[in-house]
Amino acid sequence: MKQYRTLLFDVDDTILDFKAAEALALRLLFEDQNIPLTDEMKTQYQTINQGLWRAFEEGNITRDEVVNTRFSALFKEFDYEADGALLEQKYRSFLEEGHQLIDGAFDLISSLQHQFDLYIVTNGVSRTQYKRLRDSGLFPFFKDIFVSEDTGFQKPMKEYYDYVFERIPQFSAEHTLLIGDSLTADIKGGQLAGLDTCWVNPDTKPNESEIMPTYEIRKLEELYHILNIEHTVSC
């Protein structure tokens, strides 16, 4: 089995439960605006938000365009006038409080730190990601954190990974594994950068793309087998 030395972890829905943090932040935002948050609004928000982030990954729009227009676009769909940038600031303050962990994440990361060099590779807003990682207790286990906002590039751009590689001492692509939940950002980006990849797919979503990960797992604990290390479950 291949021996890895460096592990690059995505954050959202890989080690931190972004869905839970997002759901709470949306509820608090709508409560703040005194507007009922319906299931239809939640669904429409997901459609708008995912489309904007996909455009960002493809390099068609900036991160600021994503975050500052998604709420104005959403509210417009339901005939509300809204300041997208102001709503983003409020939403961001709520989202920053969300640091729920994916099952098994703390045990995994805290144990791997002794045998591997761990790094964070994430798209998003730097302040938010740093705060959530600190509040989750995971922050000290990583040697460095690379947020797209700070690099000037984003996943899956090869330039993003070039930026990361230049800042990892004695970096070797052959001995590096990228772990993430997004086929289009993490797995595709890792492949463009010449890395082995591990797709975290807890819901067993079908892969209907041409993007083929090196490994696919449902639970984080499956990484122990891929990394060829023993995992002792404490009682």
C-alpha positions in Angstrom: 0.0 0.0 0.0 1.2 3.5 -0.9 3.0 5.4 1.9 1.8 9.0 2.3 3.6 11.7 4.3 1.5 14.8 3.8 -2.3 15.0 4.1 -4.3 17.9 2.7 -7.7 18.2 4.2 -10.7 20.2 2.9 -12.8 21.8 5.7 -16.5 22.0 4.9 -18.4 18.7 5.0 -15.0 16.9 5.3 -14.0 17.6 8.8 -16.5 20.3 9.9 -20.2 19.9 9.4 -21.0 22.9 7.1 -24.5 21.8 6.5 -25.3 22.1 10.2 -23.5 25.4 10.5 -25.2 26.8 7.4 -28.7 25.7 8.5 -28.4 27.4 11.8 -26.9 30.6 10.3 -29.8 30.8 7.8 -32.4 30.4 10.5 -30.8 33.1 12.6 -30.5 35.4 9.6 -34.2 35.1 8.7 -35.2 35.6 12.3 -33.1 38.7 12.4 -35.0 40.0 9.3 -38.4 38.9 10.7 -39.0 36.9 7.6 -40.3 33.3 7.8 -37.8 30.8 6.4 -39.7 28.3 4.3 -38.5 25.0 2.8 -38.9 26.6 -0.6 -36.6 29.5 0.4 -34.0 27.0 1.7 -34.1 25.0 -1.6 -33.8 28.2 -3.7 -30.9 29.4 -1.6 -29.0 26.2 -2.1 -29.6 26.4 -5.9 -28.4 30.0 -6.0 -25.5 29.5 -3.7 -24.1 26.4 -5.3 -24.4 27.9 -8.7 -22.4 31.0 -7.6 -19.7 28.9 -5.9 -19.4 26.7 -9.0 -18.9 29.8 -11.1 -16.2 30.9 -8.6 -14.4 27.5 -8.9 -14.5 27.9 -12.7 -12.9 31.4 -12.4 -15.9 33.2 -13.8 -16.7 35.4 -10.8 -14.9 36.6 -7.7 -15.4 35.4 -4.1 -16.9 38.8 -3.2 -19.4 38.4 -6.0 -20.5 35.1 -4.6 -21.1 36.2 -1.0 -22.4 39.7 -1.7 -25.0 38.8 -4.3 -26.4 35.5 -3.1 -28.9 36.9 -0.6 -30.0 39.8 -2.8 -30.7 37.3 -5.6 -32.5 35.0 -3.1 -34.7 37.7 -1.6 -35.5 39.1 -5.1 -37.0 35.7 -6.0 -39.5 36.2 -3.2 -40.2 39.9 -3.9 -38.1 41.2 -1.0 -35.8 44.2 -1.4 -32.5 43.4 0.3 -28.9 44.8 0.6 -26.9 41.7 -0.3 -23.6 42.9 1.3 -25.3 43.8 4.5 -27.1 40.5 4.8 -23.8 38.7 4.1 -22.2 40.5 7.0 -25.0 39.4 9.3 -25.0 35.8 7.9 -21.2 35.7 8.3 -21.4 36.5 11.9 -23.8 33.7 12.5 -21.9 31.2 10.3 -18.6 31.9 12.2 -20.2 30.4 15.3 -20.8 27.1 13.5 -18.0 24.6 14.3 -19.8 21.3 14.5 -17.5 18.4 13.8 -18.1 15.6 11.3 -18.3 12.3 13.2 -14.9 10.9 13.9 -13.0 14.1 12.8 -11.4 15.0 16.1 -10.2 11.5 16.9 -8.8 11.1 13.4 -7.0 14.4 13.1 -5.6 14.4 16.6 -4.2 10.9 16.0 -2.9 11.5 12.5 -0.9 14.6 13.6 1.7 12.3 15.1 2.5 10.4 11.9 1.7 12.8 9.1 2.1 16.5 8.1 -1.4 17.9 8.1 -2.6 20.9 6.1 -5.9 22.6 5.4 -6.9 23.5 1.8 -10.2 25.3 1.6 -12.1 27.8 -0.5 -14.0 30.4 1.4 -13.6 33.4 3.7 -10.4 33.4 5.7 -11.7 34.9 8.9 -14.6 32.5 9.0 -12.5 29.4 8.4 -9.9 30.3 10.9 -12.4 31.0 13.6 -14.4 27.8 13.0 -11.2 25.7 13.0 -10.1 27.3 16.3 -13.4 26.9 18.0 -13.6 23.2 16.9 -10.3 22.5 18.6 -8.7 21.2 15.4 -6.6 24.3 14.6 -3.4 23.2 16.6 -3.1 19.9 14.7 -2.4 21.5 11.3 1.0 22.8 10.2 -0.6 25.5 8.0 -3.9 26.6 6.6 -4.4 27.7 3.0 -7.6 29.6 2.4 -8.4 30.7 -1.2 -9.1 34.2 -0.1 -5.4 34.5 1.1 -3.8 32.8 -1.9 -5.4 34.7 -4.8 -6.5 31.5 -6.4 -9.1 28.8 -5.6 -9.7 25.1 -5.9 -9.6 23.5 -8.4 -7.1 25.9 -10.1 -3.7 24.4 -10.4 -2.3 27.8 -9.4 -3.9 27.3 -6.0 -2.1 24.0 -5.5 1.1 25.4 -6.8 0.8 28.1 -4.1 0.3 25.5 -1.5 3.1 23.2 -2.6 5.6 26.1 -2.6 4.9 26.6 1.1 5.1 23.0 2.3 8.7 22.1 3.3 10.2 19.1 1.4 6.9 18.7 -0.5 6.5 15.6 -2.5 3.3 15.1 -4.7 4.0 11.4 -4.8 3.6 11.1 -1.0 0.7 13.5 -0.6 -3.0 12.6 -0.3 -5.9 15.2 -0.7 -9.1 14.5 1.2 -12.3 16.3 0.4 -16.0 16.1 -0.3 -16.2 18.0 -3.6 -15.6 16.2 -6.9 -15.3 19.5 -8.8 -13.1 21.5 -6.3 -11.2 18.9 -4.3 -10.9 15.8 -6.4 -10.6 17.6 -9.8 -8.1 20.1 -8.3 -6.0 17.3 -6.8 -5.9 15.5 -10.1 -4.9 18.7 -12.0 -2.1 19.1 -9.4 -0.9 15.5 -9.8 -2.1 14.2 -6.4 -3.8 11.1 -5.2 -7.3 12.0 -3.9 -9.8 10.6 -1.5 -13.5 11.5 -2.0 -15.5 11.8 1.2 -19.0 10.7 0.1 -21.1 9.9 3.2 -24.4 9.9 1.3 -23.1 7.5 -1.4 -23.9 10.1 -4.1 -23.5 8.6 -7.6 -20.4 9.9 -9.5 -21.8 10.8 -12.9 -18.7 12.9 -13.9 -15.4 11.9 -15.5 -13.6 12.9 -12.3 -12.3 9.7 -10.7 -10.8 9.8 -7.2 -8.1 7.4 -6.1 -10.2 6.4 -3.1 -13.7 6.9 -2.0 -14.9 6.6 1.6 -18.2 7.0 3.5 -16.8 7.6 6.9 -13.6 9.4 8.0 -12.4 6.3 10.0 -12.0 4.5 6.6 -8.9 6.7 6.2 -7.0 4.6 8.7 -7.0 1.6 6.3 -6.0 3.8 3.3 -3.1 5.2 5.4 -2.2 1.7 6.6 -2.2 2.6 10.3 -3.9 0.9 13.2 -7.0 2.4 14.8 -7.7 1.5 18.4 -11.3 2.3 19.5 -11.3 3.4 23.1 -14.2 2.3 25.3 
